[in-house]
Amino acid sequence: MPPTVTPEHWVAENVTATASVHIVGNHFVNVPTRGVLVTTRRPVVIEGNLFDGVTMAGVYVSADAEEWYESGPVADLTIRDNTFLRPSTPAVLIAPTNTVRDPAHPVHRNVTISGTVFEDADAPIVRAAPSAGWPSPATI
């Protein structure tokens, strides 16, 4: 490793061992945590699912190397033809935990949401942090 790579300042990820994911036709009902945590740079498709009364985000896109050390950036995420019922927090939350935010180098990219229904929401349906690929916080 180069001498600039020091403990507690850098995180390594084996990018040859990340997965492609296809989540289809599931019912996530009254889940006390998030429905799906997306943490891979390979293609992810989430389609035809029902998220009903999920306490935290139905789909959470993180990239956490600060606290849980569990995930990297997302480079190709499609969320389509899902139904989110009664979300009490953003149904889709894109919130990397990185401390350095550079709009020229966003953490996440190529996120598409289409054909999806949101009903009885008590919060914004989508929220994205600035380092997630948007120049400023985005809330829908």
N, CA, C and O atoms as CSV, one atom per row, in Angstrom:
chain,resi,resn,atom,element,x,y,z
A,1,MET,N,N,0.830,-1.175,0.000
A,1,MET,CA,C,0.000,0.000,0.000
A,1,MET,C,C,0.882,1.249,0.000
A,1,MET,O,O,1.963,1.261,0.589
A,2,PRO,N,N,0.415,2.271,-0.653
A,2,PRO,CA,C,1.179,3.528,-0.607
A,2,PRO,C,C,1.233,4.064,0.829
A,2,PRO,O,O,0.325,3.789,1.614
A,3,PRO,N,N,2.257,4.809,1.182
A,3,PRO,CA,C,2.381,5.325,2.552
A,3,PRO,C,C,1.256,6.289,2.942
A,3,PRO,O,O,1.025,6.512,4.130
A,4,THR,N,N,0.562,6.856,1.967
A,4,THR,CA,C,-0.552,7.772,2.276
A,4,THR,C,C,-1.784,7.026,2.775
A,4,THR,O,O,-2.692,7.639,3.336
A,5,VAL,N,N,-1.825,5.723,2.580
A,5,VAL,CA,C,-2.950,4.913,3.059
A,5,VAL,C,C,-2.662,4.535,4.508
A,5,VAL,O,O,-1.826,3.677,4.792
A,6,THR,N,N,-3.370,5.192,5.410
A,6,THR,CA,C,-3.130,5.011,6.840
A,6,THR,C,C,-4.367,4.436,7.525
A,6,THR,O,O,-5.485,4.647,7.057
A,7,PRO,N,N,-4.178,3.709,8.632
A,7,PRO,CA,C,-5.325,3.154,9.358
A,7,PRO,C,C,-6.301,4.246,9.782
A,7,PRO,O,O,-5.908,5.368,10.100
A,8,GLU,N,N,-7.573,3.891,9.776
A,8,GLU,CA,C,-8.682,4.750,10.187
A,8,GLU,C,C,-8.916,5.946,9.273
A,8,GLU,O,O,-9.692,6.840,9.614
A,9,HIS,N,N,-8.253,5.976,8.110
A,9,HIS,CA,C,-8.495,7.037,7.132
A,9,HIS,C,C,-8.890,6.492,5.767
A,9,HIS,O,O,-9.365,7.240,4.913
A,10,TRP,N,N,-8.699,5.205,5.557
A,10,TRP,CA,C,-8.978,4.590,4.268
A,10,TRP,C,C,-9.750,3.292,4.480
A,10,TRP,O,O,-9.602,2.621,5.502
A,11,VAL,N,N,-10.575,2.957,3.498
A,11,VAL,CA,C,-11.321,1.701,3.515
A,11,VAL,C,C,-11.067,1.008,2.187
A,11,VAL,O,O,-11.057,1.652,1.138
A,12,ALA,N,N,-10.863,-0.292,2.229
A,12,ALA,CA,C,-10.635,-1.062,1.011
A,12,ALA,C,C,-11.854,-1.936,0.733
A,12,ALA,O,O,-12.480,-2.459,1.655
A,13,GLU,N,N,-12.182,-2.087,-0.548
A,13,GLU,CA,C,-13.297,-2.945,-0.960
A,13,GLU,C,C,-12.810,-3.834,-2.097
A,13,GLU,O,O,-12.165,-3.351,-3.028
A,14,ASN,N,N,-13.108,-5.113,-2.032
A,14,ASN,CA,C,-12.753,-6.029,-3.099
A,14,ASN,C,C,-13.823,-5.904,-4.190
A,14,ASN,O,O,-14.849,-6.581,-4.126
A,15,VAL,N,N,-13.598,-5.064,-5.165
A,15,VAL,CA,C,-14.603,-4.793,-6.196
A,15,VAL,C,C,-14.802,-5.964,-7.150
A,15,VAL,O,O,-15.747,-5.961,-7.939
A,16,THR,N,N,-13.937,-6.952,-7.092
A,16,THR,CA,C,-14.129,-8.140,-7.931
A,16,THR,C,C,-15.137,-9.098,-7.306
A,16,THR,O,O,-15.557,-10.058,-7.952
A,17,ALA,N,N,-15.527,-8.850,-6.065
A,17,ALA,CA,C,-16.424,-9.767,-5.361
A,17,ALA,C,C,-17.782,-9.144,-5.032
A,17,ALA,O,O,-18.505,-9.667,-4.184
A,18,THR,N,N,-18.137,-8.049,-5.679
A,18,THR,CA,C,-19.446,-7.455,-5.436
A,18,THR,C,C,-20.492,-8.143,-6.310
A,18,THR,O,O,-20.164,-8.717,-7.349
A,19,ALA,N,N,-21.730,-8.083,-5.888
A,19,ALA,CA,C,-22.798,-8.843,-6.549
A,19,ALA,C,C,-23.684,-7.967,-7.430
A,19,ALA,O,O,-23.826,-6.767,-7.194
A,20,SER,N,N,-24.269,-8.581,-8.437
A,20,SER,CA,C,-25.410,-8.014,-9.150
A,20,SER,C,C,-26.647,-8.531,-8.427
A,20,SER,O,O,-26.650,-9.658,-7.931
A,21,VAL,N,N,-27.694,-7.720,-8.363
A,21,VAL,CA,C,-28.862,-8.093,-7.570
A,21,VAL,C,C,-30.139,-7.812,-8.350
A,21,VAL,O,O,-30.267,-6.771,-8.995
A,22,HIS,N,N,-31.089,-8.754,-8.287
A,22,HIS,CA,C,-32.421,-8.578,-8.873
A,22,HIS,C,C,-33.432,-8.982,-7.808
A,22,HIS,O,O,-33.562,-10.160,-7.476
A,23,ILE,N,N,-34.146,-7.993,-7.277
A,23,ILE,CA,C,-35.138,-8.220,-6.227
A,23,ILE,C,C,-36.498,-8.010,-6.862
A,23,ILE,O,O,-36.843,-6.889,-7.234
A,24,VAL,N,N,-37.278,-9.084,-6.990
A,24,VAL,CA,C,-38.544,-8.991,-7.726
A,24,VAL,C,C,-39.640,-9.783,-7.010
A,24,VAL,O,O,-39.419,-10.890,-6.520
A,25,GLY,N,N,-40.834,-9.171,-6.967
A,25,GLY,CA,C,-42.029,-9.868,-6.503
A,25,GLY,C,C,-42.104,-10.170,-5.021
A,25,GLY,O,O,-42.707,-11.170,-4.630
A,26,ASN,N,N,-41.511,-9.336,-4.189
A,26,ASN,CA,C,-41.517,-9.567,-2.745
A,26,ASN,C,C,-42.499,-8.646,-2.042
A,26,ASN,O,O,-42.874,-7.601,-2.575
A,27,HIS,N,N,-42.913,-9.037,-0.846
A,27,HIS,CA,C,-43.727,-8.189,0.023
A,27,HIS,C,C,-42.910,-7.910,1.277
A,27,HIS,O,O,-42.558,-8.827,2.018
A,28,PHE,N,N,-42.616,-6.644,1.504
A,28,PHE,CA,C,-41.934,-6.200,2.714
A,28,PHE,C,C,-43.005,-5.494,3.543
A,28,PHE,O,O,-43.390,-4.372,3.216
A,29,VAL,N,N,-43.492,-6.132,4.609
A,29,VAL,CA,C,-44.628,-5.613,5.364
A,29,VAL,C,C,-44.254,-5.430,6.826
A,29,VAL,O,O,-43.765,-6.351,7.481
A,30,ASN,N,N,-44.498,-4.198,7.333
A,30,ASN,CA,C,-44.257,-3.861,8.744
A,30,ASN,C,C,-42.848,-4.222,9.205
A,30,ASN,O,O,-42.658,-4.720,10.315
A,31,VAL,N,N,-41.888,-3.975,8.364
A,31,VAL,CA,C,-40.492,-4.240,8.703
A,31,VAL,C,C,-40.013,-3.102,9.617
A,31,VAL,O,O,-40.165,-1.932,9.264
A,32,PRO,N,N,-39.436,-3.423,10.785
A,32,PRO,CA,C,-39.046,-2.362,11.714
A,32,PRO,C,C,-37.771,-1.623,11.305
A,32,PRO,O,O,-37.427,-0.604,11.905
A,33,THR,N,N,-37.075,-2.124,10.298
A,33,THR,CA,C,-35.870,-1.459,9.794
A,33,THR,C,C,-36.087,-1.141,8.323
A,33,THR,O,O,-37.231,-1.045,7.880
A,34,ARG,N,N,-35.035,-0.979,7.571
A,34,ARG,CA,C,-35.161,-0.709,6.129
A,34,ARG,C,C,-35.622,-1.965,5.406
A,34,ARG,O,O,-35.454,-3.081,5.898
A,35,GLY,N,N,-36.211,-1.762,4.217
A,35,GLY,CA,C,-36.625,-2.909,3.421
A,35,GLY,C,C,-35.441,-3.543,2.716
A,35,GLY,O,O,-35.178,-4.733,2.888
A,36,VAL,N,N,-34.716,-2.748,1.915
A,36,VAL,CA,C,-33.579,-3.227,1.135
A,36,VAL,C,C,-32.435,-2.231,1.294
A,36,VAL,O,O,-32.625,-1.026,1.126
A,37,LEU,N,N,-31.259,-2.733,1.614
A,37,LEU,CA,C,-30.053,-1.916,1.677
A,37,LEU,C,C,-29.240,-2.217,0.427
A,37,LEU,O,O,-28.786,-3.346,0.241
A,38,VAL,N,N,-29.051,-1.220,-0.430
A,38,VAL,CA,C,-28.322,-1.401,-1.687
A,38,VAL,C,C,-26.885,-0.935,-1.482
A,38,VAL,O,O,-26.636,0.209,-1.102
A,39,THR,N,N,-25.930,-1.855,-1.743
A,39,THR,CA,C,-24.534,-1.565,-1.416
A,39,THR,C,C,-23.539,-2.090,-2.447
A,39,THR,O,O,-22.393,-2.374,-2.098
A,40,THR,N,N,-23.942,-2.224,-3.688
A,40,THR,CA,C,-23.030,-2.793,-4.682
A,40,THR,C,C,-22.925,-1.893,-5.907
A,40,THR,O,O,-23.875,-1.191,-6.255
A,41,ARG,N,N,-21.790,-1.917,-6.542
A,41,ARG,CA,C,-21.574,-1.113,-7.747
A,41,ARG,C,C,-22.035,-1.844,-9.015
A,41,ARG,O,O,-22.098,-1.243,-10.088
A,42,ARG,N,N,-22.352,-3.119,-8.895
A,42,ARG,CA,C,-22.850,-3.878,-10.039
A,42,ARG,C,C,-24.348,-3.606,-10.227
A,42,ARG,O,O,-24.970,-3.025,-9.337
A,43,PRO,N,N,-24.940,-4.002,-11.342
A,43,PRO,CA,C,-26.357,-3.690,-11.599
A,43,PRO,C,C,-27.305,-4.231,-10.528
A,43,PRO,O,O,-27.198,-5.376,-10.090
A,44,VAL,N,N,-28.239,-3.362,-10.123
A,44,VAL,CA,C,-29.282,-3.718,-9.169
A,44,VAL,C,C,-30.618,-3.336,-9.781
A,44,VAL,O,O,-30.804,-2.205,-10.232
A,45,VAL,N,N,-31.554,-4.288,-9.794
A,45,VAL,CA,C,-32.924,-4.022,-10.249
A,45,VAL,C,C,-33.862,-4.416,-9.114
A,45,VAL,O,O,-33.823,-5.541,-8.615
A,46,ILE,N,N,-34.706,-3.463,-8.717
A,46,ILE,CA,C,-35.718,-3.699,-7.690
A,46,ILE,C,C,-37.049,-3.430,-8.369
A,46,ILE,O,O,-37.372,-2.282,-8.673
A,47,GLU,N,N,-37.841,-4.506,-8.615
A,47,GLU,CA,C,-39.070,-4.309,-9.393
A,47,GLU,C,C,-40.195,-5.224,-8.925
A,47,GLU,O,O,-39.978,-6.350,-8.479
A,48,GLY,N,N,-41.409,-4.685,-9.049
A,48,GLY,CA,C,-42.592,-5.476,-8.756
A,48,GLY,C,C,-42.736,-5.876,-7.304
A,48,GLY,O,O,-43.319,-6.917,-7.000
A,49,ASN,N,N,-42.209,-5.059,-6.400
A,49,ASN,CA,C,-42.270,-5.359,-4.971
A,49,ASN,C,C,-43.301,-4.474,-4.285
A,49,ASN,O,O,-43.660,-3.412,-4.792
A,50,LEU,N,N,-43.768,-4.921,-3.134
A,50,LEU,CA,C,-44.648,-4.143,-2.280
A,50,LEU,C,C,-43.898,-3.838,-0.991
A,50,LEU,O,O,-43.433,-4.749,-0.306
A,51,PHE,N,N,-43.781,-2.554,-0.664
A,51,PHE,CA,C,-43.188,-2.101,0.583
A,51,PHE,C,C,-44.320,-1.458,1.374
A,51,PHE,O,O,-44.770,-0.366,1.027
A,52,ASP,N,N,-44.784,-2.116,2.425
A,52,ASP,CA,C,-45.957,-1.654,3.166
A,52,ASP,C,C,-45.605,-1.446,4.637
A,52,ASP,O,O,-45.298,-2.398,5.354
A,53,GLY,N,N,-45.655,-0.191,5.075
A,53,GLY,CA,C,-45.407,0.112,6.479
A,53,GLY,C,C,-43.996,-0.149,6.938
A,53,GLY,O,O,-43.776,-0.470,8.106
A,54,VAL,N,N,-43.030,-0.017,6.042
A,54,VAL,CA,C,-41.623,-0.191,6.417
A,54,VAL,C,C,-41.219,1.018,7.255
A,54,VAL,O,O,-41.415,2.155,6.825
A,55,THR,N,N,-40.661,0.794,8.440
A,55,THR,CA,C,-40.377,1.877,9.383
A,55,THR,C,C,-39.308,2.832,8.870
A,55,THR,O,O,-39.463,4.049,8.966
A,56,MET,N,N,-38.225,2.287,8.328
A,56,MET,CA,C,-37.170,3.121,7.758
A,56,MET,C,C,-37.382,3.130,6.238
A,56,MET,O,O,-38.456,2.756,5.768
A,57,ALA,N,N,-36.393,3.542,5.482
A,57,ALA,CA,C,-36.526,3.601,4.033
A,57,ALA,C,C,-36.838,2.225,3.453
A,57,ALA,O,O,-36.266,1.224,3.885
A,58,GLY,N,N,-37.737,2.173,2.481
A,58,GLY,CA,C,-37.994,0.928,1.771
A,58,GLY,C,C,-36.761,0.498,0.998
A,58,GLY,O,O,-36.394,-0.677,0.998
A,59,VAL,N,N,-36.121,1.465,0.334
A,59,VAL,CA,C,-34.862,1.224,-0.372
A,59,VAL,C,C,-33.866,2.250,0.151
A,59,VAL,O,O,-34.074,3.455,0.004
A,60,TYR,N,N,-32.788,1.775,0.759
A,60,TYR,CA,C,-31.763,2.644,1.310
A,60,TYR,C,C,-30.463,2.408,0.563
A,60,TYR,O,O,-29.960,1.285,0.519
A,61,VAL,N,N,-29.922,3.463,-0.023
A,61,VAL,CA,C,-28.656,3.415,-0.751
A,61,VAL,C,C,-27.652,4.186,0.092
A,61,VAL,O,O,-27.781,5.400,0.252
A,62,SER,N,N,-26.658,3.499,0.628
A,62,SER,CA,C,-25.755,4.131,1.583
A,62,SER,C,C,-24.367,4.374,0.988
A,62,SER,O,O,-24.168,5.368,0.290
A,63,ALA,N,N,-23.453,3.531,1.237
A,63,ALA,CA,C,-22.002,3.614,0.975
A,63,ALA,C,C,-21.366,4.017,2.285
A,63,ALA,O,O,-20.834,5.119,2.424
A,64,ASP,N,N,-21.427,3.130,3.223
A,64,ASP,CA,C,-21.017,3.420,4.588
A,64,ASP,C,C,-19.641,2.851,4.887
A,64,ASP,O,O,-19.485,1.648,5.093
A,65,ALA,N,N,-18.659,3.716,4.910
A,65,ALA,CA,C,-17.325,3.333,5.349
A,65,ALA,C,C,-16.961,4.133,6.599
A,65,ALA,O,O,-15.803,4.150,7.018
A,66,GLU,N,N,-17.946,4.786,7.181
A,66,GLU,CA,C,-17.714,5.629,8.350
A,66,GLU,C,C,-18.089,4.925,9.655
A,66,GLU,O,O,-17.367,5.036,10.646
A,67,GLU,N,N,-19.215,4.201,9.664
A,67,GLU,CA,C,-19.691,3.597,10.899
A,67,GLU,C,C,-19.770,2.071,10.816
A,67,GLU,O,O,-19.169,1.369,11.629
A,68,TRP,N,N,-20.515,1.563,9.828
A,68,TRP,CA,C,-20.741,0.124,9.744
A,68,TRP,C,C,-19.738,-0.585,8.839
A,68,TRP,O,O,-19.616,-1.808,8.912
A,69,TYR,N,N,-19.028,0.135,8.001
A,69,TYR,CA,C,-18.039,-0.449,7.090
A,69,TYR,C,C,-18.645,-1.568,6.248
A,69,TYR,O,O,-18.076,-2.652,6.125
A,70,GLU,N,N,-19.811,-1.283,5.672
A,70,GLU,CA,C,-20.536,-2.369,5.026
A,70,GLU,C,C,-20.778,-2.196,3.533
A,70,GLU,O,O,-21.284,-3.121,2.898
A,71,SER,N,N,-20.442,-1.061,2.951
A,71,SER,CA,C,-20.879,-0.920,1.575
A,71,SER,C,C,-20.080,0.103,0.796
A,71,SER,O,O,-19.414,0.976,1.353
A,72,GLY,N,N,-20.174,-0.042,-0.518
A,72,GLY,CA,C,-19.519,0.882,-1.421
A,72,GLY,C,C,-20.513,1.652,-2.254
A,72,GLY,O,O,-21.705,1.662,-1.946
A,73,PRO,N,N,-20.045,2.297,-3.304
A,73,PRO,CA,C,-20.912,3.123,-4.143
A,73,PRO,C,C,-21.849,2.281,-5.016
A,73,PRO,O,O,-21.582,1.116,-5.311
A,74,VAL,N,N,-22.932,2.901,-5.407
A,74,VAL,CA,C,-23.896,2.286,-6.316
A,74,VAL,C,C,-23.717,2.947,-7.680
A,74,VAL,O,O,-23.699,4.173,-7.782
A,75,ALA,N,N,-23.585,2.138,-8.718
A,75,ALA,CA,C,-23.306,2.668,-10.050
A,75,ALA,C,C,-24.406,2.387,-11.062
A,75,ALA,O,O,-24.384,2.954,-12.155
A,76,ASP,N,N,-25.374,1.525,-10.731
A,76,ASP,CA,C,-26.408,1.151,-11.698
A,76,ASP,C,C,-27.605,0.580,-10.941
A,76,ASP,O,O,-27.671,-0.624,-10.696
A,77,LEU,N,N,-28.558,1.454,-10.568
A,77,LEU,CA,C,-29.713,1.039,-9.778
A,77,LEU,C,C,-30.996,1.407,-10.501
A,77,LEU,O,O,-31.213,2.568,-10.849
A,78,THR,N,N,-31.844,0.412,-10.725
A,78,THR,CA,C,-33.161,0.625,-11.321
A,78,THR,C,C,-34.218,0.213,-10.306
A,78,THR,O,O,-34.236,-0.924,-9.836
A,79,ILE,N,N,-35.102,1.159,-9.975
A,79,ILE,CA,C,-36.238,0.905,-9.092
A,79,ILE,C,C,-37.470,1.137,-9.954
A,79,ILE,O,O,-37.760,2.272,-10.331
A,80,ARG,N,N,-38.206,0.056,-10.272
A,80,ARG,CA,C,-39.338,0.242,-11.187
A,80,ARG,C,C,-40.520,-0.644,-10.800
A,80,ARG,O,O,-40.366,-1.758,-10.299
A,81,ASP,N,N,-41.712,-0.090,-11.059
A,81,ASP,CA,C,-42.973,-0.833,-10.901
A,81,ASP,C,C,-43.145,-1.417,-9.497
A,81,ASP,O,O,-43.622,-2.541,-9.342
A,82,ASN,N,N,-42.757,-0.655,-8.485
A,82,ASN,CA,C,-42.952,-1.061,-7.093
A,82,ASN,C,C,-44.102,-0.257,-6.505
A,82,ASN,O,O,-44.535,0.739,-7.085
A,83,THR,N,N,-44.594,-0.695,-5.350
A,83,THR,CA,C,-45.601,0.055,-4.600
A,83,THR,C,C,-45.077,0.266,-3.194
A,83,THR,O,O,-44.674,-0.680,-2.517
A,84,PHE,N,N,-45.086,1.526,-2.761
A,84,PHE,CA,C,-44.701,1.891,-1.406
A,84,PHE,C,C,-45.948,2.408,-0.711
A,84,PHE,O,O,-46.481,3.450,-1.090
A,85,LEU,N,N,-46.422,1.687,0.309
A,85,LEU,CA,C,-47.605,2.076,1.064
A,85,LEU,C,C,-47.190,2.539,2.462
A,85,LEU,O,O,-46.362,1.900,3.111
A,86,ARG,N,N,-47.749,3.613,2.905
A,86,ARG,CA,C,-47.597,4.136,4.258
A,86,ARG,C,C,-46.153,4.348,4.704
A,86,ARG,O,O,-45.817,4.011,5.839
A,87,PRO,N,N,-45.281,4.900,3.842
A,87,PRO,CA,C,-43.919,5.149,4.333
A,87,PRO,C,C,-43.926,6.301,5.344
A,87,PRO,O,O,-44.547,7.338,5.108
A,88,SER,N,N,-43.233,6.110,6.470
A,88,SER,CA,C,-43.157,7.159,7.487
A,88,SER,C,C,-41.849,7.942,7.406
A,88,SER,O,O,-41.687,8.967,8.067
A,89,THR,N,N,-40.925,7.452,6.593
A,89,THR,CA,C,-39.676,8.155,6.273
A,89,THR,C,C,-39.563,8.093,4.753
A,89,THR,O,O,-40.400,7.449,4.120
A,90,PRO,N,N,-38.570,8.731,4.138
A,90,PRO,CA,C,-38.481,8.630,2.680
A,90,PRO,C,C,-38.516,7.173,2.215
A,90,PRO,O,O,-37.795,6.330,2.748
A,91,ALA,N,N,-39.344,6.889,1.234
A,91,ALA,CA,C,-39.456,5.530,0.705
A,91,ALA,C,C,-38.141,5.101,0.058
A,91,ALA,O,O,-37.735,3.944,0.163
A,92,VAL,N,N,-37.487,6.040,-0.607
A,92,VAL,CA,C,-36.167,5.792,-1.201
A,92,VAL,C,C,-35.224,6.833,-0.611
A,92,VAL,O,O,-35.435,8.035,-0.768
A,93,LEU,N,N,-34.190,6.363,0.064
A,93,LEU,CA,C,-33.221,7.254,0.703
A,93,LEU,C,C,-31.843,6.973,0.127
A,93,LEU,O,O,-31.341,5.852,0.205
A,94,ILE,N,N,-31.235,8.004,-0.452
A,94,ILE,CA,C,-29.892,7.887,-1.022
A,94,ILE,C,C,-29.007,8.798,-0.184
A,94,ILE,O,O,-28.996,10.014,-0.372
A,95,ALA,N,N,-28.264,8.199,0.744
A,95,ALA,CA,C,-27.552,8.993,1.744
A,95,ALA,C,C,-26.226,8.356,2.129
A,95,ALA,O,O,-26.139,7.690,3.161
A,96,PRO,N,N,-25.192,8.550,1.316
A,96,PRO,CA,C,-23.886,8.021,1.692
A,96,PRO,C,C,-23.362,8.731,2.938
A,96,PRO,O,O,-23.708,9.884,3.197
A,97,THR,N,N,-22.531,8.040,3.699
A,97,THR,CA,C,-22.031,8.595,4.957
A,97,THR,C,C,-20.644,9.203,4.828
A,97,THR,O,O,-20.023,9.539,5.836
A,98,ASN,N,N,-20.152,9.348,3.616
A,98,ASN,CA,C,-18.805,9.889,3.450
A,98,ASN,C,C,-18.714,11.303,4.020
A,98,ASN,O,O,-19.686,12.057,3.984
A,99,THR,N,N,-17.552,11.653,4.541
A,99,THR,CA,C,-17.354,12.974,5.130
A,99,THR,C,C,-16.809,13.984,4.126
A,99,THR,O,O,-16.920,15.190,4.344
A,100,VAL,N,N,-16.227,13.513,3.038
A,100,VAL,CA,C,-15.741,14.398,1.980
A,100,VAL,C,C,-16.786,14.407,0.875
A,100,VAL,O,O,-17.127,13.361,0.323
A,101,ARG,N,N,-17.295,15.595,0.554
A,101,ARG,CA,C,-18.340,15.707,-0.459
A,101,ARG,C,C,-17.811,16.521,-1.628
A,101,ARG,O,O,-17.474,17.697,-1.487
A,102,ASP,N,N,-17.743,15.875,-2.780
A,102,ASP,CA,C,-17.228,16.511,-3.982
A,102,ASP,C,C,-18.225,16.310,-5.109
A,102,ASP,O,O,-18.301,15.217,-5.670
A,103,PRO,N,N,-18.998,17.347,-5.458
A,103,PRO,CA,C,-19.997,17.204,-6.526
A,103,PRO,C,C,-19.415,16.740,-7.867
A,103,PRO,O,O,-20.133,16.170,-8.689
A,104,ALA,N,N,-18.135,16.978,-8.088
A,104,ALA,CA,C,-17.506,16.512,-9.325
A,104,ALA,C,C,-17.278,15.003,-9.311
A,104,ALA,O,O,-17.074,14.396,-10.361
A,105,HIS,N,N,-17.313,14.398,-8.123
A,105,HIS,CA,C,-17.111,12.958,-7.973
A,105,HIS,C,C,-18.176,12.394,-7.037
A,105,HIS,O,O,-17.874,12.058,-5.892
A,106,PRO,N,N,-19.413,12.287,-7.508
A,106,PRO,CA,C,-20.484,11.792,-6.626
A,106,PRO,C,C,-20.258,10.335,-6.233
A,106,PRO,O,O,-19.620,9.568,-6.955
A,107,VAL,N,N,-20.789,9.983,-5.091
A,107,VAL,CA,C,-20.662,8.617,-4.592
A,107,VAL,C,C,-21.501,7.669,-5.446
A,107,VAL,O,O,-21.008,6.632,-5.889
A,108,HIS,N,N,-22.768,8.020,-5.680
A,108,HIS,CA,C,-23.682,7.158,-6.421
A,108,HIS,C,C,-24.016,7.791,-7.767
A,108,HIS,O,O,-23.976,9.010,-7.930
A,109,ARG,N,N,-24.349,6.922,-8.734
A,109,ARG,CA,C,-24.730,7.432,-10.065
A,109,ARG,C,C,-25.643,6.409,-10.736
A,109,ARG,O,O,-25.728,5.254,-10.319
A,110,ASN,N,N,-26.322,6.868,-11.791
A,110,ASN,CA,C,-27.195,6.012,-12.598
A,110,ASN,C,C,-28.308,5.360,-11.777
A,110,ASN,O,O,-28.514,4.148,-11.841
A,111,VAL,N,N,-29.020,6.182,-11.007
A,111,VAL,CA,C,-30.173,5.718,-10.241
A,111,VAL,C,C,-31.431,6.152,-10.993
A,111,VAL,O,O,-31.612,7.335,-11.281
A,112,THR,N,N,-32.302,5.182,-11.312
A,112,THR,CA,C,-33.532,5.452,-12.043
A,112,THR,C,C,-34.717,4.920,-11.254
A,112,THR,O,O,-34.715,3.776,-10.800
A,113,ILE,N,N,-35.739,5.775,-11.094
A,113,ILE,CA,C,-36.985,5.363,-10.449
A,113,ILE,C,C,-38.103,5.610,-11.457
A,113,ILE,O,O,-38.283,6.733,-11.928
A,114,SER,N,N,-38.863,4.548,-11.791
A,114,SER,CA,C,-39.947,4.710,-12.770
A,114,SER,C,C,-41.097,3.763,-12.464
A,114,SER,O,O,-40.907,2.710,-11.855
A,115,GLY,N,N,-42.289,4.152,-12.894
A,115,GLY,CA,C,-43.459,3.292,-12.790
A,115,GLY,C,C,-43.806,2.878,-11.375
A,115,GLY,O,O,-44.461,1.856,-11.173
A,116,THR,N,N,-43.382,3.647,-10.402
A,116,THR,CA,C,-43.549,3.272,-9.002
A,116,THR,C,C,-44.648,4.110,-8.358
A,116,THR,O,O,-44.780,5.301,-8.639
A,117,VAL,N,N,-45.440,3.472,-7.487
A,117,VAL,CA,C,-46.563,4.116,-6.818
A,117,VAL,C,C,-46.194,4.363,-5.359
A,117,VAL,O,O,-45.648,3.487,-4.688
A,118,PHE,N,N,-46.501,5.571,-4.877
A,118,PHE,CA,C,-46.288,5.935,-3.475
A,118,PHE,C,C,-47.642,6.365,-2.924
A,118,PHE,O,O,-48.253,7.293,-3.454
A,119,GLU,N,N,-48.128,5.701,-1.857
A,119,GLU,CA,C,-49.441,6.022,-1.294
A,119,GLU,C,C,-49.346,6.269,0.208
A,119,GLU,O,O,-48.599,5.601,0.923
A,120,ASP,N,N,-50.128,7.251,0.666
A,120,ASP,CA,C,-50.242,7.572,2.092
A,120,ASP,C,C,-48.898,7.842,2.745
A,120,ASP,O,O,-48.612,7.322,3.823
A,121,ALA,N,N,-48.072,8.653,2.094
A,121,ALA,CA,C,-46.737,8.953,2.616
A,121,ALA,C,C,-46.815,10.033,3.688
A,121,ALA,O,O,-47.481,11.052,3.505
A,122,ASP,N,N,-46.129,9.804,4.811
A,122,ASP,CA,C,-46.024,10.788,5.886
A,122,ASP,C,C,-44.713,11.563,5.812
A,122,ASP,O,O,-44.410,12.355,6.704
A,123,ALA,N,N,-43.942,11.343,4.765
A,123,ALA,CA,C,-42.638,11.989,4.597
A,123,ALA,C,C,-42.393,12.165,3.105
A,123,ALA,O,O,-43.142,11.624,2.292
A,124,PRO,N,N,-41.352,12.918,2.729
A,124,PRO,CA,C,-40.993,12.969,1.304
A,124,PRO,C,C,-40.774,11.555,0.787
A,124,PRO,O,O,-40.300,10.689,1.522
A,125,ILE,N,N,-41.114,11.321,-0.462
A,125,ILE,CA,C,-41.017,9.955,-0.972
A,125,ILE,C,C,-39.604,9.567,-1.406
A,125,ILE,O,O,-39.242,8.392,-1.370
A,126,VAL,N,N,-38.804,10.561,-1.818
A,126,VAL,CA,C,-37.411,10.304,-2.200
A,126,VAL,C,C,-36.555,11.406,-1.599
A,126,VAL,O,O,-36.897,12.586,-1.677
A,127,ARG,N,N,-35.439,11.009,-0.998
A,127,ARG,CA,C,-34.486,11.995,-0.485
A,127,ARG,C,C,-33.087,11.550,-0.875
A,127,ARG,O,O,-32.724,10.386,-0.708
A,128,ALA,N,N,-32.294,12.503,-1.405
A,128,ALA,CA,C,-30.919,12.196,-1.813
A,128,ALA,C,C,-29.978,13.257,-1.274
A,128,ALA,O,O,-30.242,14.452,-1.404
A,129,ALA,N,N,-28.890,12.827,-0.674
A,129,ALA,CA,C,-27.860,13.726,-0.159
A,129,ALA,C,C,-27.056,14.304,-1.313
A,129,ALA,O,O,-26.995,13.696,-2.382
A,130,PRO,N,N,-26.436,15.468,-1.121
A,130,PRO,CA,C,-25.672,16.092,-2.207
A,130,PRO,C,C,-24.567,15.209,-2.759
A,130,PRO,O,O,-24.333,15.217,-3.968
A,131,SER,N,N,-23.883,14.453,-1.923
A,131,SER,CA,C,-22.784,13.618,-2.417
A,131,SER,C,C,-23.283,12.346,-3.095
A,131,SER,O,O,-22.489,11.530,-3.563
A,132,ALA,N,N,-24.602,12.186,-3.145
A,132,ALA,CA,C,-25.168,11.004,-3.778
A,132,ALA,C,C,-25.226,11.145,-5.297
A,132,ALA,O,O,-25.621,10.203,-5.983
A,133,GLY,N,N,-24.851,12.271,-5.820
A,133,GLY,CA,C,-24.883,12.463,-7.259
A,133,GLY,C,C,-25.686,13.680,-7.672
A,133,GLY,O,O,-25.777,13.986,-8.860
A,134,TRP,N,N,-26.270,14.379,-6.710
A,134,TRP,CA,C,-27.009,15.598,-6.986
A,134,TRP,C,C,-26.214,16.761,-6.427
A,134,TRP,O,O,-25.542,16.600,-5.408
A,135,PRO,N,N,-26.267,17.949,-7.067
A,135,PRO,CA,C,-25.469,19.080,-6.599
A,135,PRO,C,C,-25.940,19.657,-5.274
A,135,PRO,O,O,-25.171,20.334,-4.591
A,136,SER,N,N,-27.185,19.403,-4.897
A,136,SER,CA,C,-27.697,19.864,-3.619
A,136,SER,C,C,-28.662,18.804,-3.112
A,136,SER,O,O,-29.047,17.915,-3.871
A,137,PRO,N,N,-29.063,18.876,-1.842
A,137,PRO,CA,C,-30.000,17.875,-1.361
A,137,PRO,C,C,-31.260,17.862,-2.215
A,137,PRO,O,O,-31.792,18.921,-2.548
A,138,ALA,N,N,-31.735,16.692,-2.566
A,138,ALA,CA,C,-32.937,16.562,-3.385
A,138,ALA,C,C,-33.999,15.858,-2.568
A,138,ALA,O,O,-33.745,14.821,-1.954
A,139,THR,N,N,-35.195,16.432,-2.567
A,139,THR,CA,C,-36.308,15.825,-1.875
A,139,THR,C,C,-37.521,15.922,-2.769
A,139,THR,O,O,-37.806,16.977,-3.336
A,140,ILE,N,N,-38.239,14.813,-2.897
A,140,ILE,CA,C,-39.467,14.779,-3.710
A,140,ILE,C,C,-40.605,14.363,-2.813
A,140,ILE,O,O,-41.745,14.262,-3.268
